[in-house]
Amino acid sequence: MPKAPTVIALARDLLLFRARPQDLPFSPALLFTLIALCIGFDVLLLLAREKNASVLSAVLASHALRVLLFAMFFAWRGILPRLIKSLTALWLSDLAFRVLLLPLVLIMAGASDGVAPAAPSALVELAVLAVLAMGIWQLMVQGHILRHALEVSLALGALAALLIGLIPGIVFLVPLAAHSGPS
């Protein structure tokens, strides 16, 4: 498995559109580590908000379905050998964005400490706008990764990233939020 400074540099280069999935090392161990870290982040963030015991199973199922959808898509395109490096690039960018979003999520969570304010503060409004901008940036980064992995246009790469990212969330995480009710 590559050393942490190398992985951090690769994440930076992915986020700045300087690296492609082909530039990453072939390392199933790194991929599994990144997936586990993303699952841990998701579980902690959802548990802080949802207070639902089925969070872990929903997050695990969501990540597993996402891997399966990418594997099926890569197999359909006949490029299954590119899967490990591409998934590594996708989950590395996911983890990097989770780390970057954490302060913004904390700002927004601090504003909703159980009592609805009369009007959101300027800081919360800026945090919401920053989260929206980072969501668009993340979609473009994942589109860039898939563009190189699938040898398609950036628009098709972004569309594939959007669809494969939304399906697991809709299938597993939306019902979780619906069953937990307002907190």
N, C-alpha and C positions, 0 to 999 in steps of 0.2 A: 504494500500500500504506500502511496506517495506521502511525503512529509507534509505537515500542516502548512508551512510557508508556500510550498508549491501549489497546494490546493487553494489557498487564499488568493494567490496570484492568478490561478486559472479562473476562479470565480470572478475576480475583478475584470479580467479580460473578457469573460463571457458577458458580463453586465455592460461593458463598453463596446460590445460588438466586434472585439478584436480577435476572439478565439472562436473556433468551430468545434463541433463534437470530435472531429478527427484529431484535434490537438490534445485531447485528454488521454491519459493512460488507460489501457485495457485493464480494469481492476474491479472484478466482481465484489471484492471485499470493500472497496471504497463505495461502490454503489449501495451495498447493503447498509453500510455505516450511514450514508447520507439519507437513505430512506428511513432508517431507525431514528435519526435526529429529527427529521421532518415530522415523523409520527409523534415523537415526544413533544415537539413544539405544539403541534395541533392539539394533542390531548390536553396539555397544560392550558392552552388558551381557551379551549372549549369547556374544560372543567371549571375554569374561572367564571365563565359566562352561563353555562347550561346547568351545572350541578346535577348531572344525569349519569347514572352508573353505566349506561350503554355507550358512553362516549368512546371508550377505547375500541370496542368492537366496530363501531361505525367508522372510526378513523382508519383502523386496520383494513376493513373491507373497502373503503374508499381508495386507499393507496393500492391495494391488491387489484382492484378493478382497473385502475389507471394503468398499472403495469401490464395487465392482460390486454387492455385496449391497444396500447402502444405495440405490444408484441404481435397482436393480430394484424394491425395495420402494417407493420414492417414485414410480416410474413406475406401478406397480400401483395405488397409491393416487390417482394422477392429480395429484400435487403436485410434479412434477419441477422447476418453477421455484424451489422452496424448497431444492433440494439443496445448492447452493454454500454458502449461509449456515449450513445445518444441519451440513454436513460441517465447515465452519470451526469452528463451536461445539464439535463433538465432538472434533476433533483438537486444538483449543486446550485443552479440558479434559484430554485425554490427556496433552499435553505438560506442563501444570501439575502433574498428578499424578505424572508421571515425575520432575519436578524435586523435588517434595515427598517422594517415596519414596526418592530417591537416598541420603540419609544412613542410612535404615533398611536399605536393601539393602547398603550398605557395612558396617554393623554386623554384619549376618548373614553376609556374605561373609568378614569378618575372623575370625569365630568358626569358620569351616570352612576353614582354611588348609591343608587336606590331611590333617590329623590329627583324627580324631573325638574330641571331648572326652568325658570320662566323663559329664558332665551339662552341659546348656547353662546359661550364666550368666543371671542375672536380667535383665541388659541385653538379651541375645539374645531371651529370652522376651517381654520388653516390646516389642521391635522386631517380633517375629512378630505379637503382638496388634495393634500399631499398623498393620502392613501389612494385616491382616484388616479392621480398622475402616476403613482408607482404601479398601480394595477395595469395601466396602459403600457408602461415601460416593461413590466414583466411579460405581458402578452407579446410585445415586440421582440424581447430577448428570446422567448420560447419559439416564436415564429422564425427568428434567425437561426436558432439551433435546428429546428425541423426543416428549414429551407435547405441547409447543408446536408442534413442526414437523408432527406427524401429526394433531394435534387429537384425541388419545385421552387416557385416564386415565394417571396416573403409573404404575400397575401395568403397564399394557400398554406404556408407553414403556420401563420398566425391563426388561420381558420381551424386547422387541425389541432393546434394547441388549445384553442378556445373550446372546441367541441369535446375533446378528450379530457379537458380540465373540468368542464361543466357536468358531464354525464355522471361521474361518481358523486359529485356534490349533490346533484339533484336526487340521485337514487338513495344515498345513505345519509347525508347531512341535513337536508331539508326536512325529511320526516323526523329526525332527531330533534330539531328545533321546534317542530310543530307539536310533538308529544310532550316536550318539557314545559311549554307554556311560558307566559311572561315570568321573569325572575324578580 
